[in-house]
Amino acid sequence: MNNISTARNFALCQKIDDILWFDWDPLGINDIAPRDEYQSYVIDIFELVKAKADRQTIAEHLYKIETNNMAIGGNFEKCLTIAEKILKVE
């Protein structure tokens, strides 16, 4: 991978991380928790974006994180909104 694509990928990961932290934040903790709270999910979302996944697929992944990993109720409509925002970044 050349330096330009590496830099673009890094920037995309940073933007996804920001969206997860500031906009998605399903636990409502971005004002009290460590900044890295959702970073473990960035690479999976990044890979979905690079694989040209659609909004529905990304939203379903976010929803599974909410309901399975975090064991909270989940908000699929919000996941759709977040997925759309993520897809607009690239």
C-alpha positions as CSV (number, residue, x, y, z in Angstrom):
1,M,0.0,0.0,0.0
2,N,1.4,3.4,-0.9
3,N,1.7,6.3,1.5
4,I,-1.3,8.2,0.1
5,S,-3.7,5.2,0.5
6,T,-2.2,4.5,3.9
7,A,-2.8,8.1,4.9
8,R,-6.4,8.0,3.5
9,N,-7.1,4.8,5.3
10,F,-5.8,6.2,8.6
11,A,-7.9,9.4,8.1
12,L,-11.0,7.3,7.4
13,C,-10.4,5.3,10.6
14,Q,-10.1,8.5,12.6
15,K,-13.3,9.8,11.1
16,I,-15.1,6.6,11.8
17,D,-13.8,6.7,15.4
18,D,-15.0,10.2,15.8
19,I,-18.5,9.3,14.5
20,L,-18.7,6.4,16.8
21,W,-17.6,8.5,19.8
22,F,-19.5,11.7,19.2
23,D,-22.6,10.6,17.3
24,W,-23.3,6.9,17.9
25,D,-22.3,6.6,21.6
26,P,-25.0,4.0,22.5
27,L,-23.8,3.9,26.1
28,G,-24.1,7.7,26.5
29,I,-20.7,7.9,28.1
30,N,-18.6,10.1,25.8
31,D,-18.5,12.8,28.4
32,I,-17.2,10.6,31.2
33,A,-15.4,7.5,29.7
34,P,-12.0,7.2,28.2
35,R,-11.8,8.3,24.6
36,D,-10.9,4.8,23.4
37,E,-14.2,3.3,24.5
38,Y,-15.5,2.4,21.0
39,Q,-12.1,2.1,19.2
40,S,-12.3,-1.7,19.2
41,Y,-15.2,-1.4,16.7
42,V,-13.5,0.9,14.2
43,I,-11.6,-1.6,12.2
44,D,-14.7,-3.8,11.5
45,I,-16.6,-0.7,10.4
46,F,-13.6,0.4,8.3
47,E,-13.5,-3.0,6.6
48,L,-17.2,-2.9,5.8
49,V,-16.8,0.6,4.2
50,K,-13.8,-0.6,2.2
51,A,-15.8,-3.7,1.1
52,K,-18.5,-1.3,-0.2
53,A,-21.1,-2.5,2.3
54,D,-24.4,-0.6,2.2
55,R,-26.1,1.5,4.9
56,Q,-28.3,-1.5,6.0
57,T,-25.3,-3.8,6.5
58,I,-23.3,-1.3,8.5
59,A,-26.4,-0.4,10.6
60,E,-27.0,-4.1,11.3
61,H,-23.4,-4.5,12.4
62,L,-23.7,-1.5,14.8
63,Y,-27.0,-2.8,16.1
64,K,-25.4,-6.2,16.8
65,I,-22.7,-4.5,18.7
66,E,-25.3,-2.6,20.8
67,T,-27.5,-5.7,21.5
68,N,-24.9,-8.5,21.6
69,N,-21.6,-7.0,22.8
70,M,-23.0,-4.2,25.0
71,A,-26.2,-6.0,26.0
72,I,-28.3,-2.9,25.7
73,G,-31.7,-2.4,23.9
74,G,-30.3,-1.0,20.7
75,N,-31.7,1.7,18.4
76,F,-31.7,0.5,14.8
77,E,-33.0,3.8,13.4
78,K,-30.0,5.6,15.0
79,C,-27.7,2.9,13.6
80,L,-29.1,3.6,10.1
81,T,-28.4,7.3,10.6
82,I,-24.9,6.6,11.8
83,A,-24.2,4.2,9.0
84,E,-25.3,6.9,6.5
85,K,-23.0,9.4,8.1
86,I,-20.1,6.9,8.0
87,L,-20.7,6.2,4.3
88,K,-20.6,10.0,3.5
89,V,-17.1,10.2,5.0
90,E,-15.3,8.2,2.3
